[in-house]
């Protein structure tokens, strides 16, 4: 009240608008509001989407706070044990950490993401590369990375904010088109169709894994044996539940580091470093912090799901109208059903590569000598379960498609090394912002996937020149790169050399085969009971399940089925005891992980005809 009395009316209004527009969660909520208005959605849907987007953005920060506390204790134990810093690469948590300490980076990243999606649609419209990047969460993470890197390169988050947004959006949108195109021929090989693409920040790992597979196939004197010819133990399928896998892996990691530090330095040293409190049991605290880490990841992903679930459909609806023949670039688990054994082999091989990479970083850091634990520098990179599972597993699928078992192992192993040394360079070259935990210790979290490699040269260029030069040089590089791509593509089209023709391994007739007539009479009054929910489920609830949900809604509208409620979730959050659930829709990769009677399993997650046929058959069997 005292503050209000000392402000003039003008100052009060100015302060209101400054905070209202300058708060990232509110600003992103306004973008969702505008998107809904442009689509002429109902008033209730518009209000719901705006609120969900804002709340989701705030939840991201809350989850990151939980993670920061758990990782901070692990970092303290590492520093106590080795006298050096240990870092974990986890893209999911980085925006939340920035949101709590440097919120304008998240604001800039969010605006980069939105502008990049619009530019992606434009590029798909004017070039032969008809890819629409729909993996919203990784797009968000990489956009925030570009904002951070451009700031490290010398661009100010206040006065240079428009330059950061434009430069980041141009670079991001260019990669949103190029990366799916580079992977297209390998995706065709994996899926035996040319109807979808992979859009993920591990695309360099997948490309290298496929190339390794090709080399293996050329050098092999025997017939290449696929991973799917192996009878893999079903008992390990629980590792596909990422929340459980994270908890188990972090549990082992915490106990190894905690008990080693206890044995080498003593109990009192653990207490002095604020790793545990006096009287605490080392085992119990290690277990609690590991599970707290897993809980923090889940909370953060809830926020990301709410945020992405409102942004992605808006742009998909726009792209469907502007680029009718577009191909969706989807999250990496889209390829999991085509080689489930390669998924597990890839995960294990990548994790082994990460452990070996960690040993190498330990040797390098020890050879360099100790460092000030309050400053960023060369650091040990601790393997993180999230990128090793998703990116490593996908690298295994790509490696297997070209080089069988050996290709899957070597391709995923290379990924494990890549996602160790990319964050190693981010820290060692001081291309990370100095972020701290609540206890004042250095926050040792960083970017992980292979595609984040593209941020390093731009940070180097910016730091190599003065601030005024960076202000025009970085956007010029981005503009030239963006413009050259459609110009070259246009020239090739004029010369009748379509760059996509070389990537197709199937004839057009395979994609245009006449679909069987699946029409079945379904009554509009079919669903009249208590069970009226159709739930789309995927591993993280961030990519494919959202798109399946959109297809389900479309099919339900076509069939004129009334009283149906459609939503999506992740496998960890799925509640099989919900009495309102009529059926679950998922991919082959989760058919053994979801315990529910009525389960519609899709071979191709984005094949609307397959979904329609299975829904029609299900409705026909359950008609009341």
N, C-alpha and C positions, 0 to 999 in steps of 0.2 A: 504493500500500500504506500509506503514511504517513497519507493521508486517511482510509482505512478504520479505522486504529487509533485515530484521534482522535475518531471518531464513535461515539455510543451506538447500540444496536440500534434504538431508536425513531427516532433521527435518520436512520439508514441507510435504514430502511423508508420514512420520510416522503420522503426525498430521491429514493428510487427511484420511488415513485408520482408524485411531483411532475414528474419528468423524463419518466416513461413516458407519463402522461396529457397532459403539457404539450407533448410533441413532436408537431407537426401530422402528420407522416408516419405515426407509429405510431397516433395517434388515428383518422385516416381509414382506416387499414388495419383497425382494430377495427370501424368502421362497415361496411366491406365484409364482414367476418367475420360480423357480426350479420345482415346482409342475406342472406348465403348460408344461414345457419342457419334463418332464417325461411322460406326457399324449400325447405328440406330437400334441399339439393344434396349430392352425394357428398362424402365426406371429402377426396378428392384435389382435387376442383374447388374446395372451400372454401379449402383451404390455398393452392392456386394463385392464386385470386382475391385473397386477403388479401395474399400476398407481392407480386403484380403491382401492386396498388394502392399499397402502401408504396414499392416501388422506383420506380414511375412518378412519385410525388410527389417523391422525392429527385432524379430525373433532371431534373425541371422546374427545380430550383435550379441544377443543373450547367449546363444549357443557358443559363440566364439569366446565369450568370457569364461564359460565353463571349461572349454578346451585350454585356454591360456593358463588357467590355474593348474590343471593336471600336467601340461607340458612344462610349465615352469619348474615344478618339482623334479621332473625327470631331467631337465636341463641342469638344475642345481646338483643332482646326483652325478651327472656326467662330468660337470666341472670339478666337483670334489674328487672324483676318481682319477681323471686324466689331467686336471689342471687346464683344460681347454673346453671349448663349447661344442655341444652336440646339437645338430639341427634336424628337424623332421620336415619333409616336403609333403604338404597336404593342401591342395588347391581349395578344397571345400571351406576351410577355416579362414583363409587369408582375407576375403572381403569383410568378414566380421571383425577381425583384428584391426583392420584399417578403419572400419566404421567407428570403433570405440576410441581410436586415438588420432586418426587423420581422416575425418569423415569426407572432406572434399575430394579425396582420391576416389572414394566409392561413388560420390556424386558424379565426378568426371567419367568414371568407368561406366556408370549406368547410362549416361548420355552418349558415350561412345557406342555402347551396345545398341541402343535404340537407333542411332544414326546409321550404324553399320548394317543393321537389319534392312533399313530402307535402301541403302546403297547395294546390298546383296540382291534385292529384288530388281533394282535397276540394271545391274550387271547381267543378271539372268535374262532380263528382257532384251538387252542389246547385243548379247554374245551368244555363241552356240552352247555355252556351258549353263544348262538349265537346272542349276542346283540351288535349292533354298535350304539354308542352314537352320535346322529346327532344334538342335540340341542346346536349349536355352541356358542351362546352368553352366556348362563349360564356356559358352559364349560370354556369359556374365563374368566368369572368373578371368578369362583371358583379356577381356575389355578392361577390367580393373588392373590387371598386370600392365597393360599398355599405359594406363593413366599413371601408375607408379613409376614405370620406366622412363616415360617422357618427363616426369617431374625430376627424377634423378639426373636425367640428361640436361637439366638446366632450365626447364620451362616452369614458370611460377604458377601455382594453383589458383591464384587470384587474377592477376593481370593477364596471364597467358592462357586462361581456361578455354577460350574459344579455339586457340591454336591447338591445344592438347586434344580437344574433342574432335576437331576436323582431321588432324593428323592420325589419331588413333582409329577413327572410324574408317578412313581410307585404307589404312593398313589391314585392319580387321576384316573389312568387307572383301578385300582382295583375297585374303587367305580363306575366307568362307566359300569362295568359288574354286580356288586352285586346289585346296587340299582334297575335297571330294573327287575332283577330276583326276588327280594323281592316283587315287585309290580305286577308280572305277573298274578298270579291267580285272583287278584282283577280287573286287566285290562280286563281279559277274561270275568269276571262277568259283567263288564260295557259294553263292546263292543260286547259281544256275538260272539267273534271270537278270534283266536290266531295268528293274522297276524301282529300285531304291539305291541310296548311296549311304556312305558312312561319313558323318560329320562329327569329329571329336578332336580334342587337343593332343591326342597321341598319334596323329596321322603320320608323322615322321617315323615313329617306331614301327607302325604297321607297314609302311612302305619299305623300310629297311628289312623287316622280317620277311616280306614277300620276295625281295631281291636275294636275300640269303637262301630262301627256299629254292629259287630258280638256279642259283649256283650249285646248291646241293644236288638238285635233280640232274644238272649237266655233268657233275663229277661222279655221280653214282653209277656203278656198273650193274647194280641190281634194280629190280622193280621197286619203286618208291612205295613204302608201306604207310598208310594213313593212320593217324592217331585213333580213328574210329574203328580200326580193326583190332584194337586192344580191349580186353574185358577189364575195364577200370573198376576198382572197388567202389560200390555204391555207398559204402560207409563214409566216404569223404565228401559226399554231395552236400553235407551241411555247411561246408566252407563257402557255398554259393550264397548263404545268408551273410551278407557283409557285416551286419552288426555283431553277429556271433564271431565271425572271423577276426574282426577288429579287436573285440574284447579278449579273445584267446591270445592273439599275437601280442597285444600290448601287455597282457598279464605276464606272459613269459618274459618280455623285454624288461618290464618294470622289476620283476623279481631278480632277473640276472644282474641288472645294474644296481639295484638296492642292496642285494646280499653281497655283491662283490665290493661295493663301497663300504659296507658295514665291516666286512672281513679285513679290508685293507686299511681303512681310515678309523674304524671304531664307531660305536653307537653315538658317543657325544658329538662327533664331527657331523653326523647326520642331523642331529638336533640343532647344532650351531648354524648349519647351512639352511635351516628352515625346510628340510626335506620331510622330516617327521617332527611331532611334538614330543616333549619329554614324557616318557611312560608309554608311548605308542608302540605297538608291535610292528616290526618291519614287514612281516609277511602280510598282515591284515592291511596295512597302509598301502603296500604295493598293489594288492588286489583292488582296493577301493579306488586308487588313482587310475588304474587300468580301466576299470568299469566306468569311472567318471569320464574318462576320455571317450569311450564308446558312447556314453550318454550324450556328451557334448556334440559329437558328430551327428547323432540322431536329431537332437534339438535343432542344430543348425540346418540340417537338410529339410526339416519341417518348414523352416522359414523360406528356404530356397524353393521348395515345392510350391508354396503359396504364391510366391513372387512370380515364378516362371509360369505357373498354371494360368495366370491372367495375361501375361505379356505375349507368350508364344501363339495362342489361338488368334489373337488380334492380327498379328502379322501373317499368319497362315491364311486367314480369310482374305487379306489384301492380296497376298501373292497368288492365290488361286484365281483371282480375277485378272491380275496384271500379267501373270506368266502361266497360261493355261496348261502348258505341257511340262511344267516344272517337275523335277525329281526331288523328293525329300531327302535331305542329308540328315541321318538319324544317329542317335547315341550308339556307342560301340557295342553294347550288349545285343543289338539287333542281329549280329552274326553268331551269337552264342549257340542258338539251336542247331546250326549247321555242322557244328563240330564240338559237342559237349566235352569229349575227352581232351581235346586240344585246349579247352578252357582251363581245366585243372592242371594240365601239363604246363601250359603257358604261365599260369599263376606261380606254380612252384619254381619253374626255371627262372622267372623274373626275380622272384624273392631271393633265390640263391645268388643271382647276379648282383642284387642289392647288398647282400651280406658281404660278398667279395669286394664290391665297390666301397663299402664302409671300412673294411680292413685297409684298403688302399688309401682312403682319406685319413685314417688314423696314422698310417706311416708318413704321409705327406705332412700332416700337421705337426707330428712329432719332430720331423726333420727340420721344419721351419722354426720350431721352438714355441714356447708359451706365448700367450697373448693376454691383453687386457680383457677380462670377461664382460666389461661394460660396453665394449665396442665391437662392431661387426668386423669380421676378418675370416680367414680360412677356418673352416669348421668341419668336424666329423659329421657325415650325413647318415642318420639312422634310417633304416628302411621303414617306409610307411605302408601299411597294408592296403590302403585305398587305391593308390596308383598302381601298385604291383598287382592287385587283383584285377582291376578293370583294364588297364592298359596292357599289363603283362598277358592276361588271358586273351585279349583281342590280338595281340602280336602272335600268340601261339596259333590262333585260328588262321591268320594270314600266312604264317610260316608253313603251317601244315598244308594249306591249299596248294602251295607251290613245291614244297620239299618234304612233305610227309612228317614223320615223327622227328627226324633230325632237324628239319626246317623249323618245326614248332619249338623245339628245345633251344636251338641257337638263336632264333629270332627273338624269343622272349627273354633269353639271357642277355642279349644285346640291349634290349629295352631296360632291363634292370641296371645295367651300367649307365645308360643314357640318363635315366631319371635319378641317378645318384650324382653324376658329375655336372649336370645342368644346374641344380641348386647349389652345388659346391662352387661353381663359378659365380652365381648370383651373390653368394656371401663373400667369397674371397676377393672379388673385384669391387666389393662395396656397392653393388647395384641394388641393394635392399635398403629400405628405410630403417632407421634405428627405432625399433619398437620395444616397449618394456612391459613386463608383467606387473601385477598389482604390488608385488614385493620389491619392485625396483630392478629386478634382474632382467637381463636381455631376453627378449622373446625370440626363440629360435625356431620359428616356423617360416616356410618359404614355398615358392612355386615348385611344381614337380614334373608335369608332363613334358614330353619331348618338344612339342610345338612352342613352348615358352622360350626355347632357344632363340627365336626370332627377336626377342626383346633385347638380347645382349648387345648385338652390334649397334643398335640405335642408342642405347645407353652410352656405349663407347664413343660414338660419333659426337653425341651431345657434350660429353665431358671433355672431349679433345678440342672443342672450340669454345669461344667465349659465349656468354649469354645472348648478346644481340645477334650473333651469327646463328646460334641454335634456333632462335625464334623464326628465322626464314629458311634455314637449310633443311631442317627436319620436315616441315610441311611440303617443301619443294620436292624432296626425295619421295615423299608419300604420293604427291600429286602426279609426278612423272611415272611412278610405278603403276598407279591406278589407271592413268590415261593410256599408257603404252599397251597394256593388256587388251582392252577392247579394240584399239587400233590394229594391232597385229591380228587379232581374231577376225576383224572385219576384212582385212586384206586377204586372209586365208579363205574366207567365205567367197570373196570376189573371184579368187582363183579356183574356186570349187574344191578347196582342200579343207574339208570340215575336220577339225582336230579331234572330234569325238569318234569319227568313224574307226580310227585305229584302236580305240579302246573297247569296241564291241566284239564280244566273242560269241554272241548269239545272233541269229538272223532276226530281222524284224518280225518274221512270221511267228517266232516263238512268243513274242510279246503281244501279238495281235490275234492269237488263236481264238476261235469262237468259244465263248464261255458257255458252259452248259446252262440250260434253263432251270434255275433253282427256285422259281416262283412257287410258293405253296400258299394255299388259302389260310390267312391268319385273321382271326377276329379282332376288331378294334377293342372289344371288351374283354380281351384275353386276361389281362392282369387286374384282378379285382380283389385279390386277397391281401394278406399282411406282407407277403414276400414280394417286393417290387423293386429290389435293388439289383443292378448289374454293375459289377466292380471289375475294372481293368487293373491288372497287377503286373508290375515288373520289378526288377531288382532294387532300384533306387526310387521309383515313383517319380522320376524327373523327366524321362524322355519318351520311351515307347508307350508306356501306359497312358500318358496324356494323349498321345495321338490315337491310340486304340479307343480311348474314351470318346474322342471327337468322331471317330468312324462309327462307333456304336450309336451315338446320338443321331447321326445321319441316317443309319439303317433303320433305327426305331421310328424316325419321322417318315421315312419312305414306306414302311410297313403299316404306319398309322396305329402303332401300339400305344395305348393310353396308360397313364398311371405308372410309368417307368421312371425310376430315379437312377441316373448314371453318374459314376464317379471313378476316380483312379486312386491308387495308393501304391506303397511299396510292400515287398514281401514281409518285411519286419513288422509293419503296422497293420497288416491284414488281420481282421478279427473274424475268425471262422465261427464264432459263437453268436454273431449278429443274426438274429432271427428274421430280419427283413431281407437278407441277401437271397436272391433268386438263383444267381449263377455268377461264377467267376470266369473272366476271360484273361488268358495269359499265353505266353509262348512255350515252346517245347522245353526251354531251359528250366522252367519252373514247374513242370507237370508233376514232378516227384516231391517238390518242396512245399506245395500248397495242399493242405489237408482239407478238402471240401468235396462233397458229393457231386454237386452239379458244377462241372468244370469244362469250359470250352477251350481247348488247346489249339492254338494257331501255328501252322507251319511257317507262314509268312505273316509277320505281325502287321504289315501295312497293306495286305491284300484285302481290299474291301469286299471283293466277290466271295472269297473264302469265308470271311466273317459273316457276310449276309447269308450264305448257305447254311452255316452252322447255327446261326441265330434262328433262322426260319425253321430248321429241323427241330431245334430245341423248343421253340414256341409251339410248334405243331404237336409235339409230344406232351406238352404241359398245358394245352388249351383247356380252359374251364368251361 
